């Protein structure tokens, strides 16, 4: 009877498809954020793009949470599924927070280290998008998954250094004489560095899943 019951209950619920859909919103948001950091007249348009990616990411997250409740057999632990999609969603949310700060302060030009942080965000997002499909076959892809998570950790360390260098440059540059410019610059740096932190959180969740299931 139990085997018959298991056979008719929904399984997996397309979780991997949803993870991959969310990873695409991460890459889309990261790409728009990087373009935004080039500055100029397209900044408002790119902020709006990031907001749309964030809305799409929220919709995917809702679908995952519903599937967790409705699905009898999940590909891995339910709490791990919630934590993974939650950390992915936090990354896109942080991109949106960055765009909202840019909009609030009407920033149209960005510091060189901000642009470099944008490059790291794009690279980290791309690595996340590479990692997520590999979860379908965790055992056979374990080596590459571990390599990706280690690279993301190294990128996060680079982002910390860029944040420090950028803040020093703000302090030593023209912004030192303009308190508001220093505050705004520091706010943007803080948001950008947190985007990388949130993407590292995703890598840590993936590592946790690997440890539990291998």
C-alpha positions as CSV (number, residue, x, y, z in Angstrom):
1,X,0.0,0.0,0.0
2,X,2.8,2.4,0.9
3,X,4.6,1.8,-2.4
4,X,1.3,2.5,-4.3
5,X,0.8,5.7,-2.3
6,X,4.3,6.9,-3.1
7,X,3.8,6.2,-6.8
8,X,0.8,8.5,-7.1
9,X,2.1,11.4,-5.0
10,X,3.8,14.2,-6.8
11,X,7.6,14.0,-6.9
12,X,10.3,16.7,-7.1
13,X,7.8,19.2,-8.4
14,X,10.2,20.6,-11.0
15,X,12.4,22.0,-8.3
16,X,15.5,21.9,-10.5
17,X,13.7,23.7,-13.3
18,X,12.7,26.4,-10.8
19,X,16.2,26.7,-9.4
20,X,17.5,27.2,-12.9
21,X,14.8,29.8,-13.7
22,X,15.8,31.7,-10.6
23,X,19.5,31.5,-11.5
24,X,18.6,33.2,-14.8
25,X,17.0,36.1,-12.9
26,X,20.3,36.4,-10.9
27,X,22.3,36.6,-14.1
28,X,19.8,39.0,-15.6
29,X,20.0,41.3,-12.6
30,X,23.7,41.1,-12.4
31,X,24.1,42.0,-16.1
32,X,21.8,45.0,-15.7
33,X,23.6,46.1,-12.6
34,X,27.0,45.9,-14.3
35,X,25.6,48.0,-17.2
36,X,24.2,50.5,-14.7
37,X,27.7,51.0,-13.3
38,X,28.9,52.4,-16.7
39,X,26.7,55.4,-15.7
40,X,25.0,57.9,-18.0
41,X,21.5,58.4,-19.2
42,X,20.5,54.7,-19.1
43,X,20.8,54.3,-15.4
44,X,17.1,54.8,-14.7
45,X,16.2,52.3,-17.4
46,X,18.6,49.7,-16.0
47,X,17.3,50.2,-12.4
48,X,13.9,49.4,-13.8
49,X,15.3,46.3,-15.5
50,X,16.7,45.1,-12.1
51,X,13.3,45.7,-10.5
52,X,11.7,43.4,-13.1
53,X,14.3,40.7,-12.5
54,X,13.6,41.0,-8.8
55,X,9.8,40.6,-9.4
56,X,10.4,37.5,-11.5
57,X,12.7,36.0,-8.9
58,X,10.1,36.5,-6.2
59,X,7.5,34.7,-8.3
60,X,9.9,31.7,-8.8
61,X,10.6,31.7,-5.0
62,X,6.8,31.6,-4.3
63,X,6.5,28.6,-6.7
64,X,9.3,26.8,-4.9
65,X,7.7,27.4,-1.5
66,X,4.4,26.1,-2.7
67,X,6.0,23.0,-4.3
68,X,7.8,22.2,-1.0
69,X,4.4,22.1,0.8
70,X,2.6,20.1,-2.0
71,X,5.3,17.6,-3.0
72,X,5.6,14.3,-1.2
73,X,9.1,13.4,-2.4
74,X,11.6,16.2,-2.8
75,X,15.1,15.9,-4.4
76,X,16.8,16.8,-1.1
77,X,15.8,18.0,2.4
78,X,12.9,20.5,2.5
79,X,14.8,22.9,4.7
80,X,17.8,22.8,2.3
81,X,15.4,23.6,-0.6
82,X,13.9,26.5,1.3
83,X,17.4,27.8,2.4
84,X,18.8,27.5,-1.1
85,X,16.0,29.4,-2.9
86,X,15.9,31.9,0.0
87,X,19.6,32.7,-0.4
88,X,19.2,33.0,-4.2
89,X,16.3,35.3,-3.7
90,X,18.3,37.4,-1.2
91,X,21.0,37.9,-3.9
92,X,18.5,39.4,-6.3
93,X,16.8,41.4,-3.5
94,X,20.2,42.9,-2.8
95,X,20.7,43.9,-6.4
96,X,17.3,45.6,-6.2
97,X,18.3,47.4,-3.0
98,X,21.5,48.7,-4.8
99,X,19.4,50.0,-7.7
100,X,17.0,51.7,-5.3
101,X,19.9,53.5,-3.6
102,X,21.1,54.6,-7.0
103,X,17.7,55.9,-7.8
104,X,17.2,57.6,-4.5
105,X,20.5,59.5,-4.7
106,X,20.2,60.1,-8.5
107,X,23.7,58.7,-9.1
108,X,24.8,58.8,-12.7
109,X,28.6,58.2,-12.4
110,X,30.4,55.5,-10.5
111,X,33.9,55.0,-9.2
112,X,36.3,52.6,-10.8
113,X,36.2,50.1,-7.9
114,X,32.4,50.1,-8.1
115,X,32.8,48.9,-11.7
116,X,35.2,46.3,-10.7
117,X,32.8,45.1,-8.1
118,X,30.2,44.9,-10.8
119,X,32.5,42.6,-12.8
120,X,32.9,40.3,-9.8
121,X,29.1,40.3,-9.4
122,X,28.6,39.2,-13.0
123,X,31.3,36.5,-12.7
124,X,29.8,35.2,-9.4
125,X,26.3,35.2,-10.9
126,X,27.5,33.2,-13.9
127,X,29.2,30.7,-11.6
128,X,26.0,30.3,-9.6
129,X,24.0,29.7,-12.8
130,X,26.6,27.0,-13.8
131,X,26.4,25.4,-10.4
132,X,22.6,25.1,-10.1
133,X,22.0,22.6,-13.0
134,X,24.8,20.4,-11.7
135,X,22.7,19.7,-8.6
136,X,20.5,17.4,-10.7
137,X,23.4,14.9,-10.6
138,X,25.3,15.9,-7.4
139,X,27.5,12.9,-7.1
140,X,28.9,12.9,-10.6
141,X,29.2,16.7,-10.5
142,X,30.6,17.0,-7.0
143,X,34.1,17.9,-8.0
144,X,33.0,20.8,-10.3
145,X,30.5,22.0,-7.7
146,X,33.2,22.2,-5.1
147,X,35.4,24.0,-7.5
148,X,32.7,26.6,-8.2
149,X,32.0,27.2,-4.6
150,X,35.7,27.7,-3.8
151,X,36.0,30.2,-6.7
152,X,33.0,32.1,-5.5
153,X,34.6,32.3,-2.0
154,X,37.8,33.7,-3.6
155,X,35.8,36.3,-5.5
156,X,34.0,37.3,-2.3
157,X,37.5,37.9,-0.7
158,X,38.4,40.1,-3.7
159,X,35.2,42.1,-3.3
160,X,36.2,42.8,0.3
161,X,39.5,44.2,-0.8
162,X,37.8,46.3,-3.5
163,X,35.4,47.6,-1.0
164,X,38.2,48.7,1.3
165,X,40.2,50.2,-1.6
166,X,37.1,52.0,-2.8
167,X,36.3,53.5,0.6
168,X,39.9,54.7,1.0
169,X,39.8,56.3,-2.5
170,X,36.6,58.1,-1.5
171,X,38.2,59.4,1.7
172,X,41.3,60.6,-0.1
173,X,39.5,62.0,-3.1
174,X,37.2,65.0,-3.8
175,X,34.4,63.3,-1.7
176,X,36.5,64.1,1.4
177,X,35.4,67.7,1.0
178,X,31.8,66.8,0.3
179,X,30.2,64.9,3.1
180,X,27.1,63.9,1.1
181,X,29.2,62.6,-1.8
182,X,31.2,60.4,0.7
183,X,28.0,59.1,2.3
184,X,26.4,58.3,-1.0
185,X,29.6,56.6,-2.4
186,X,29.9,54.6,0.8
187,X,26.3,53.5,0.5
188,X,26.8,52.3,-3.1
189,X,29.9,50.4,-2.1
190,X,28.2,48.8,0.8
191,X,25.3,47.6,-1.4
192,X,27.6,46.2,-4.1
193,X,29.7,44.3,-1.6
194,X,26.6,42.8,0.0
195,X,25.5,41.5,-3.4
196,X,28.7,39.4,-3.6
197,X,28.1,38.3,0.1
198,X,24.6,37.1,-0.8
199,X,25.9,35.2,-3.8
200,X,28.5,33.6,-1.5
201,X,25.6,32.6,0.8
202,X,24.2,30.7,-2.2
203,X,27.5,28.9,-2.7
204,X,27.6,28.0,1.0
205,X,24.1,26.5,0.7
206,X,25.2,24.4,-2.2
207,X,28.2,23.2,-0.2
208,X,25.9,22.3,2.6
209,X,23.6,20.2,0.3
210,X,26.7,18.4,-1.1
211,X,28.0,17.6,2.4
212,X,24.6,16.1,3.4
213,X,24.0,14.1,0.3
214,X,27.3,12.7,-0.7
